[in-house]
Amino acid sequence: MKNHRSRLLMALVAAFFSAALFARPAEAGLIGTSRAIAPPHSDRDRVKALVARPEVAQKLATLGVPPKDAQARIDALTDEEVSALAARIDALPAGGLATQEWLLIIIAVLLLVIAL
């Protein structure tokens, strides 16, 4: 039993260290003036528009959050929280997990299978 736990621990440590190899470098670039001086509520409008989409509203409803409550929760967020949420929405891949995330999942599963 102890040997099994040590193998599992080693597999998890190896998975975390291998995840560090796939970290993306930071990117920087110039932004346009219109984006730099955009009012802070534009991110709030974008998030609200996303929540108002039929497929998103349906998914929220299945998770137990009515669309009215979702809009109210967005209104209750601070500007910094809304900006962070909008940035995360922009960074999400369209349609599912990114290739790197799938690769990490496959490596973790293989390590667990080998350890067992």
C-alpha positions in Angstrom: 0.0 0.0 0.0 2.8 2.4 0.9 4.6 1.6 -2.4 1.4 2.3 -4.3 1.1 5.7 -2.6 4.7 6.6 -3.3 4.3 5.7 -7.0 1.2 7.8 -7.2 2.9 10.7 -5.5 5.9 10.4 -7.9 3.5 10.3 -10.9 1.7 13.5 -9.7 5.0 15.3 -9.1 6.2 14.3 -12.6 2.9 15.5 -14.1 3.2 18.9 -12.4 6.8 19.3 -13.5 5.9 18.3 -17.1 3.2 20.9 -17.0 5.8 23.6 -16.3 7.4 22.7 -19.7 4.3 23.6 -21.6 3.8 27.1 -20.0 3.2 29.7 -22.6 5.5 32.8 -22.6 4.0 36.2 -21.9 3.0 38.2 -24.9 3.1 41.9 -25.3 2.1 44.2 -28.1 0.8 47.6 -29.0 -2.9 48.4 -28.5 -4.9 51.0 -30.3 -6.0 54.3 -28.8 -9.7 53.3 -28.9 -9.0 50.3 -26.8 -6.7 52.2 -24.4 -9.3 54.9 -23.6 -12.4 52.6 -23.8 -14.8 53.2 -20.9 -14.6 50.4 -18.3 -18.2 49.5 -18.8 -17.5 48.1 -22.3 -16.1 44.9 -20.7 -19.3 44.7 -18.6 -21.4 45.0 -21.7 -19.4 42.2 -23.5 -19.8 39.9 -20.5 -23.6 40.7 -20.3 -23.9 40.0 -24.1 -22.2 36.7 -23.6 -24.6 35.7 -20.8 -27.5 36.8 -23.0 -26.6 34.4 -25.8 -29.2 31.6 -25.9 -26.8 28.7 -25.6 -25.0 30.3 -22.6 -28.3 31.2 -21.0 -29.5 27.6 -21.4 -26.3 26.2 -19.9 -26.6 28.6 -17.0 -30.2 27.6 -16.4 -29.2 23.9 -16.4 -26.6 24.8 -13.7 -29.3 26.5 -11.7 -28.6 30.2 -12.5 -31.5 32.0 -14.1 -30.5 34.6 -16.7 -31.9 37.4 -14.6 -29.7 36.3 -11.7 -26.6 36.1 -13.9 -27.2 39.7 -15.2 -27.6 40.8 -11.6 -24.4 39.1 -10.6 -22.5 40.7 -13.4 -23.8 44.1 -12.2 -22.5 43.3 -8.7 -19.0 42.7 -9.9 -16.3 45.4 -9.6 -14.7 46.9 -12.7 -11.5 44.9 -12.0 -13.4 41.6 -11.7 -15.3 42.3 -14.9 -12.1 43.2 -16.8 -10.5 39.9 -15.5 -13.5 37.9 -16.6 -13.6 39.5 -20.0 -9.9 38.8 -20.5 -10.5 35.1 -19.5 -13.3 35.0 -22.0 -11.0 36.3 -24.8 -8.3 33.8 -23.9 -10.6 30.7 -24.0 -10.3 28.5 -27.1 -13.5 28.3 -29.2 -15.2 25.0 -28.8 -13.2 23.3 -26.0 -9.9 22.6 -24.5 -6.7 23.8 -26.1 -4.2 21.3 -27.5 -1.7 21.8 -24.7 -4.4 21.1 -22.1 -5.3 17.8 -23.9 -1.6 16.9 -24.0 -1.3 17.5 -20.3 -4.4 15.4 -19.6 -3.0 12.5 -21.7 0.4 12.7 -20.0 -1.3 12.6 -16.6 -3.5 9.7 -17.5 -0.5 7.7 -18.9 1.5 8.4 -15.8 -1.3 7.1 -13.6 -1.7 4.0 -15.8 2.0 3.3 -15.6 2.1 3.9 -11.9 -0.7 1.5 -11.3 
